Amino acid sequence: MKTDRDSSARKSPPTAIRWADLADLILIIAREIQFRGYRDERVFLLTQSEGMVMRHLVAHASATPSHIAAATGLQRTNVSTVLRDLEGKGLIERHVDPEDRRGVSVHRTRRGADNYALVRKEWGDAVSAAASGDTSKLDDALALLRSIEAGLTSTRPKGGDDPVRPARRQNISPTLRD
Protein backbone atom coordinates (compact mmCIF):
# COMPACT_ATOMS: atom_id res chain seq x y z
CA MET A 1 0.00 0.00 0.00
CA LYS A 2 1.28 3.45 -0.96
CA THR A 3 1.50 6.10 1.69
CA ASP A 4 1.59 9.89 1.39
CA ARG A 5 5.24 9.72 2.31
CA ASP A 6 5.99 7.44 -0.70
CA SER A 7 4.23 9.72 -3.17
CA SER A 8 5.75 12.92 -1.74
CA ALA A 9 9.25 11.43 -1.91
CA ARG A 10 8.84 11.04 -5.68
CA LYS A 11 7.53 14.54 -6.35
CA SER A 12 9.79 16.92 -8.19
CA PRO A 13 11.20 19.81 -6.19
CA PRO A 14 9.44 23.15 -6.75
CA THR A 15 10.01 24.69 -10.16
CA ALA A 16 12.11 27.57 -8.79
CA ILE A 17 14.51 25.10 -7.21
CA ARG A 18 14.75 23.09 -10.44
CA TRP A 19 15.59 26.28 -12.41
CA ALA A 20 18.24 27.16 -9.81
CA ASP A 21 19.64 23.64 -10.10
CA LEU A 22 19.82 24.02 -13.89
CA ALA A 23 21.63 27.37 -13.61
CA ASP A 24 24.07 25.88 -11.12
CA LEU A 25 24.73 22.88 -13.38
CA ILE A 26 25.36 25.17 -16.37
CA LEU A 27 27.98 27.06 -14.37
CA ILE A 28 29.58 23.84 -13.10
CA ILE A 29 29.72 22.33 -16.60
CA ALA A 30 31.22 25.52 -18.06
CA ARG A 31 33.90 25.53 -15.36
CA GLU A 32 34.67 21.82 -15.89
CA ILE A 33 35.15 22.47 -19.61
CA GLN A 34 37.53 25.33 -18.78
CA PHE A 35 39.49 23.14 -16.32
CA ARG A 36 40.30 20.65 -19.05
CA GLY A 37 42.40 22.98 -21.13
CA TYR A 38 43.19 21.84 -24.66
CA ARG A 39 45.02 18.86 -26.08
CA ASP A 40 45.64 20.46 -29.46
CA GLU A 41 48.78 22.56 -29.18
CA ARG A 42 47.62 24.81 -32.02
CA VAL A 43 44.91 26.28 -29.77
CA PHE A 44 45.43 29.85 -28.57
CA LEU A 45 44.28 30.14 -24.97
CA LEU A 46 41.74 32.89 -24.52
CA THR A 47 40.33 34.71 -21.55
CA GLN A 48 36.59 34.51 -21.01
CA SER A 49 36.17 38.00 -22.50
CA GLU A 50 38.33 37.14 -25.52
CA GLY A 51 36.24 34.02 -26.07
CA MET A 52 33.02 36.04 -25.99
CA VAL A 53 34.36 38.46 -28.60
CA MET A 54 35.60 35.64 -30.85
CA ARG A 55 32.26 33.82 -30.54
CA HIS A 56 30.53 37.00 -31.70
CA LEU A 57 32.95 37.50 -34.61
CA VAL A 58 32.51 33.92 -35.77
CA ALA A 59 28.75 34.51 -35.94
CA HIS A 60 29.15 37.98 -37.48
CA ALA A 61 31.98 38.39 -39.97
CA SER A 62 32.63 41.98 -38.89
CA ALA A 63 31.43 44.40 -36.25
CA THR A 64 32.28 47.73 -34.72
CA PRO A 65 33.77 47.78 -31.22
CA SER A 66 30.56 49.39 -29.91
CA HIS A 67 28.45 46.65 -31.47
CA ILE A 68 30.73 43.99 -29.97
CA ALA A 69 30.35 45.59 -26.53
CA ALA A 70 26.57 45.68 -26.83
CA ALA A 71 26.33 42.12 -28.17
CA THR A 72 28.65 40.56 -25.57
CA GLY A 73 27.68 42.62 -22.55
CA LEU A 74 31.27 43.71 -22.06
CA GLN A 75 32.06 47.24 -21.02
CA ARG A 76 33.12 49.35 -23.99
CA THR A 77 36.39 50.29 -22.29
CA ASN A 78 37.23 46.60 -21.76
CA VAL A 79 36.48 45.76 -25.40
CA SER A 80 39.39 47.95 -26.54
CA THR A 81 41.81 45.99 -24.36
CA VAL A 82 40.38 42.65 -25.49
CA LEU A 83 40.63 43.66 -29.15
CA ARG A 84 44.24 44.75 -28.72
CA ASP A 85 45.10 41.37 -27.15
CA LEU A 86 43.25 39.39 -29.85
CA GLU A 87 44.95 41.43 -32.55
CA GLY A 88 48.33 40.68 -30.93
CA LYS A 89 47.52 36.96 -31.16
CA GLY A 90 46.64 37.32 -34.84
CA LEU A 91 43.01 36.28 -34.28
CA ILE A 92 41.39 39.53 -35.45
CA GLU A 93 42.15 42.52 -37.64
CA ARG A 94 40.85 46.06 -37.34
CA HIS A 95 40.11 48.05 -40.49
CA VAL A 96 39.44 51.76 -40.79
CA ASP A 97 36.04 52.43 -42.33
CA PRO A 98 36.77 53.85 -45.83
CA GLU A 99 33.67 56.07 -45.70
CA ASP A 100 34.16 57.35 -42.15
CA ARG A 101 37.86 57.42 -41.38
CA ARG A 102 37.05 57.67 -37.66
CA GLY A 103 35.19 54.35 -37.61
CA VAL A 104 36.76 50.92 -37.22
CA SER A 105 35.41 47.51 -38.12
CA VAL A 106 36.73 44.34 -36.54
CA HIS A 107 37.12 41.12 -38.53
CA ARG A 108 38.18 37.65 -37.49
CA THR A 109 41.21 36.28 -39.29
CA ARG A 110 41.52 32.78 -40.71
CA ARG A 111 43.62 31.96 -37.64
CA GLY A 112 40.79 33.26 -35.42
CA ALA A 113 38.16 31.15 -37.19
CA ASP A 114 40.41 28.07 -37.09
CA ASN A 115 41.11 28.56 -33.38
CA TYR A 116 37.40 28.77 -32.61
CA ALA A 117 36.75 25.59 -34.62
CA LEU A 118 39.51 23.76 -32.71
CA VAL A 119 38.20 24.73 -29.28
CA ARG A 120 34.59 23.91 -30.22
CA LYS A 121 35.70 20.45 -31.32
CA GLU A 122 37.47 19.86 -28.01
CA TRP A 123 34.47 21.18 -26.04
CA GLY A 124 32.15 18.91 -28.01
CA ASP A 125 34.41 15.90 -27.51
CA ALA A 126 34.57 16.53 -23.75
CA VAL A 127 30.82 16.97 -23.35
CA SER A 128 30.03 13.97 -25.55
CA ALA A 129 32.41 11.76 -23.56
CA ALA A 130 30.93 12.98 -20.26
CA ALA A 131 27.45 12.00 -21.52
CA SER A 132 28.78 8.65 -22.80
CA GLY A 133 27.77 9.72 -26.31
CA ASP A 134 24.05 9.61 -25.41
CA THR A 135 22.23 11.82 -27.92
CA SER A 136 18.69 10.77 -26.96
CA LYS A 137 17.82 14.16 -25.41
CA LEU A 138 20.48 16.30 -27.08
CA ASP A 139 18.10 18.19 -29.37
CA ASP A 140 15.77 18.97 -26.44
CA ALA A 141 18.72 20.17 -24.34
CA LEU A 142 19.99 22.37 -27.18
CA ALA A 143 16.54 23.89 -27.73
CA LEU A 144 16.12 24.67 -24.04
CA LEU A 145 19.60 26.15 -23.68
CA ARG A 146 19.15 28.29 -26.83
CA SER A 147 15.86 29.57 -25.45
CA ILE A 148 17.50 30.42 -22.12
CA GLU A 149 20.42 32.15 -23.85
CA ALA A 150 18.07 34.23 -26.02
CA GLY A 151 15.96 35.17 -23.01
CA LEU A 152 18.95 36.18 -20.92
CA THR A 153 20.62 38.23 -23.64
CA SER A 154 17.36 39.95 -24.60
CA THR A 155 16.78 41.04 -21.00
CA ARG A 156 20.38 42.07 -20.30
CA PRO A 157 20.51 45.48 -18.63
CA LYS A 158 21.25 48.21 -21.18
CA GLY A 159 23.34 50.40 -18.90
CA GLY A 160 26.43 50.78 -21.06
CA ASP A 161 29.53 50.62 -18.88
CA ASP A 162 27.59 50.53 -15.61
CA PRO A 163 26.39 47.12 -14.40
CA VAL A 164 23.03 47.05 -12.66
CA ARG A 165 24.50 45.93 -9.37
CA PRO A 166 27.79 44.09 -9.27
CA ALA A 167 28.18 41.10 -7.03
CA ARG A 168 29.43 42.14 -3.62
CA ARG A 169 32.31 40.40 -1.94
CA GLN A 170 32.02 40.15 1.78
CA ASN A 171 35.03 40.40 4.03
CA ILE A 172 34.77 37.80 6.72
CA SER A 173 36.74 38.39 9.84
CA PRO A 174 39.32 35.63 10.45
CA THR A 175 37.82 35.07 13.89
CA LEU A 176 34.40 34.42 12.39
CA ARG A 177 35.59 31.75 9.92
CA ASP A 178 36.23 29.05 12.50
N, C-alpha and C positions, 0 to 999 in steps of 0.2 A: 504494500500500500504506500502511495506517495504522500509525503507530508508537505506542509507549506515550506518547511526548511529545505527540502529537496528541490522544489521548484524555484525558490528564491536563490539558491546557490547557482542555478544555471542561468539566471537572468543576466543580460548584459549590463555592464555599469552604465550610469547615466550618460547621455550623449555628450555632454560637456567634457566629461572625463575621457571619453573615447577620443574626442577631437584633440584634447591635450596630450593623450598618449601618442596619437599620430604625429603631432608636431614634435614631440620629444624624440620619437623614433627617426623622423626625418633628420633632425639635428645630429643624432647619434650616428646614423648611416653616413651622413656627409662627413663627419669627423673621421669615421673609420676609413672611408675612401682616402681622405687626406693623409692619414697615418701611413698608408701603404707605400706612398712614394711611387716611383715609376721604375720599371725594369728596363725600358728602352732608354739607352743612354743618349739618344738624339733629342729627348724631351727637354725643353727649357722649363725650369721650375718657375712658377708664377705665384705671386701673392694672390690673395682672394680678390682684391680690387683689380689686379691685372687680368685675372681670369674672367671677371665680370665684363670688362671692356672687350676682351677678345671674343667672348661669347656673343656680345652685341655685334661686333664687326664681322663675325662669321655669318650672322643672320642678315646683316645689312652691309653691303659691300663698302659703303663709305658713310661717314657721318661727321657733323661738326662736333667740336668738343662740348658745346652746350647741349646738343642733342644726346650725346653719350652720357653726360651727367644726368640729364632728365630721365633717360631710359634705364640707367643702372641704379639710380638713387644715390650715386656718389656726389659728394660736394664738388662744386665746380673747381674750387681751388685744388682739391686732391686729384682731379682728373688731369690737370696739367703735369703734375709729378708722375702720375701713372703713365701718361703718354710718353713723357721723356724717357722713362725706364724701358717701356716696350720698344720705343724707337732704337734705343741703345742695344737692345737684344736682336734687332733686325726683324721684329715681328709686325711692325706697322711702319707706314710712311705718312708724313704730313705734306700736303700740297697746298700752295697758296691758290685761292680762288682767282681764276683769270679775270672774272668780271668785277670782283670786289677785292682788290689787293690786300684788304685788311682781314678778309675771311680765310679760314683754313679748313680743309677737309681732311679727314683721317681715313686711311685705307689699310686694310690688312695686306701683308706681303704673302708671297707663296710660302715662305718659311712660317709665317703666322698661321696660315690655314693648315699647313702640314702638321704643325705642333698641336693644334687643336684636335685634329683627326687622331693623332697618336694618343693623346690623353683620353679622349672619348673611348677609344678602343680599350685602353687599359681599365678605365672605369667600368665599361660594359662587361669586360672579362671578369673583373672582381665581383661585381654584383651578380652576374650569372652564376659564378662558382658558389657564392654564398647561398644562393637559392637552389643549388643543385640542378641548375638548368631548367627548373620548372617554369614553363611559360603559360600554365593553365589560366592564371589570372593576370597576366602581364598587361594585356590590353586594358582591362578594367583599372589596374593600378595607374597606368599611364594617363588614362582619361581623367581619373580623379586628381592626380597630381598636376596635370595641365590646368584643370579647372581651378585648383587652389592657387597655382602660380598666377593665373590671369586675375583672379579675384584679389590677391594680395597686391599685385603691381598696380591694378586699377584703383585701389583705395589707398595707395601710398601717399603720405602727406606731401603736399606741394609747396613746402616752405623754402625751397632753394637751399641755401647753405645751412639753414637752421633746422636741426631735427626737432620733432615735436617735444619730446622729453627724453633725453638720453638716459640709459640705464645708470643707476647710481651705485657706486661702490661704497660699501660700508666698512669703516675701520673698526675692527673688533679689538678691544683691549686685550693684550696678552693674558691678563689675569682672568678674563672672561672665557677664554677658549677652553680651559681645562674642565 
